[in-house]
Structure formats: C-alpha cells, structure tokens
Amino acid sequence: EVQLVESGGGLVRAGGSLRLACAASGTNRADRAIGWFRQAPGKEREEVSCIGSSDGSTYYADSVKGRFTISSDNAKNMVYLQMNSLKAEDTGVYYCAFRYFAGTIVAPFRNYEFEYWGQGTQVTVSS
C-alpha cells in the first residue's frame, strides 16, 4: 500500500514563499501521477497541481499558474510544490495524492481518481 507524508506547511505573509514536500513509500513503480490538492474552510477540495512521473507532464490550476511549481525526484520518491507570491486565498490544508498513471497529463484529475492520500499540511497566508 502506498503511503504519503506531506511536510513544509506553515504560516507566511502574503507575498512570501513555502515549499511543500510529499514523501511516497510502498511502491517502486514509475507509472504514477502525484497531485497536490488544497481545501479551504467551507470549500471543496480542489486540485492545484499534478505531475506525471512517466513523462514529467504537469497540470496547474489557473489560480496558481506562474506562482506555483511542481517537481519530482523519482529516485527519492519525492514530489515538491514550490509556492511563491502567496496570497491569502491560498490558505488551506494541502494534501498530496497518488494514483497509478502512465499517460500524459492533459487535464485535471478528479478527487476520486486518486487512490492514496496523505494527511495534509496546513498553509496559512496572512494578508
């Protein structure tokens, strides 16, 4: 079974940066996609970014394009989300999620398409 552990959340002022990390264990298969989702209080969980390990294809929500960068280190089973120019509306619990996937990412995934989830890490951006 795949296990995911997020880290790197915290409190930051608007305009600041944070780097989230997702450590995956329990699988050595290369055909995977790992996504970052966030959930703000009272709102639905939304995908903000995703990366496919087979070809490095990525997805970004419009709200984070140009500010967030997703990357992966397959040898270490790590995925990172560099978040710059943070805004108050970026506040929420950030989750990483895993699914087996061998294609090219061309559209956002739905929550239910991911099989495994981490516990989440809180990101709070003060205005």
C-alpha positions in Angstrom: 0.0 0.0 0.0 1.3 3.5 -0.9 1.8 5.9 2.0 2.2 9.6 1.6 3.5 12.1 4.1 3.4 15.9 3.5 5.6 18.5 5.1 6.5 22.1 4.7 3.3 23.9 5.6 3.2 26.9 7.9 2.3 30.5 8.4 3.6 33.0 5.9 2.8 36.6 5.0 1.2 37.4 1.7 3.9 37.6 -1.0 6.0 35.1 0.7 7.0 31.5 -0.3 6.7 28.0 1.0 7.9 24.7 -0.3 5.8 21.6 0.3 7.2 18.1 0.1 5.4 14.8 -0.4 7.2 11.6 0.5 5.8 8.5 -1.1 6.6 5.0 0.1 5.3 1.5 -0.6 5.8 1.4 -4.4 8.6 1.5 -6.8 6.5 1.6 -9.9 7.3 4.5 -12.2 3.8 4.9 -13.7 2.3 7.3 -11.3 0.8 10.7 -11.0 1.0 12.7 -7.8 -1.2 15.7 -7.3 -1.4 18.5 -4.8 -4.9 19.4 -3.6 -6.0 22.1 -1.2 -9.1 22.6 0.9 -10.1 25.9 2.4 -12.6 26.1 5.2 -16.1 25.6 3.9 -14.9 24.9 0.4 -14.5 21.7 -1.7 -11.1 20.1 -2.1 -9.5 21.3 -5.4 -6.5 20.1 -7.4 -3.9 22.8 -7.7 -1.2 20.9 -9.5 -0.2 17.4 -10.6 2.8 15.8 -12.2 3.1 12.5 -14.1 6.3 10.6 -13.5 6.3 8.8 -16.8 6.9 11.9 -18.9 7.1 14.8 -16.5 3.8 16.3 -17.7 2.2 18.8 -15.4 -1.1 20.5 -14.6 -1.7 23.8 -12.8 -4.9 25.3 -11.8 -5.4 28.8 -13.3 -5.3 30.3 -9.8 -1.7 29.2 -9.3 -0.2 29.3 -12.7 3.0 31.4 -12.7 3.3 31.2 -8.9 3.5 27.5 -8.1 5.9 25.0 -9.5 5.6 21.2 -9.1 8.6 18.9 -9.4 9.6 15.4 -8.6 12.6 13.4 -7.6 11.8 9.9 -8.7 14.9 8.4 -7.2 13.9 9.7 -3.7 10.1 9.2 -4.2 9.5 12.8 -3.5 7.3 15.5 -5.1 7.6 19.1 -4.2 5.4 22.1 -4.6 7.2 25.5 -4.6 4.7 28.2 -3.8 5.7 31.8 -4.5 3.9 35.1 -4.3 1.4 33.5 -1.9 -2.0 35.1 -1.4 -4.5 34.9 1.4 -6.7 32.8 -0.8 -4.0 30.2 -1.0 -4.8 29.4 2.7 -5.9 25.8 3.3 -4.9 22.3 4.1 -2.7 20.9 1.3 -2.9 17.2 0.5 -0.8 15.1 -1.8 -2.5 12.3 -3.6 -1.2 9.3 -5.6 -2.6 7.3 -8.5 -1.1 4.8 -10.9 -0.9 6.6 -14.3 1.2 6.0 -17.4 -0.1 8.7 -19.8 0.4 12.4 -20.4 -1.5 14.8 -18.1 -3.7 17.0 -20.3 -6.5 17.9 -17.8 -7.1 18.0 -14.1 -7.9 14.8 -12.3 -11.0 14.4 -10.1 -10.5 13.7 -6.4 -11.9 10.2 -6.7 -9.3 9.3 -9.4 -6.6 9.2 -6.7 -6.2 6.1 -4.7 -4.0 7.2 -1.9 -3.9 10.4 0.2 -1.7 12.0 2.7 -2.9 13.5 6.0 -2.4 17.1 4.8 -0.3 20.1 5.9 -1.7 23.4 6.8 -0.8 26.5 4.9 -1.9 29.9 6.3 -1.2 33.1 4.4 -1.8 36.3 6.4 -2.7 39.4 4.5 
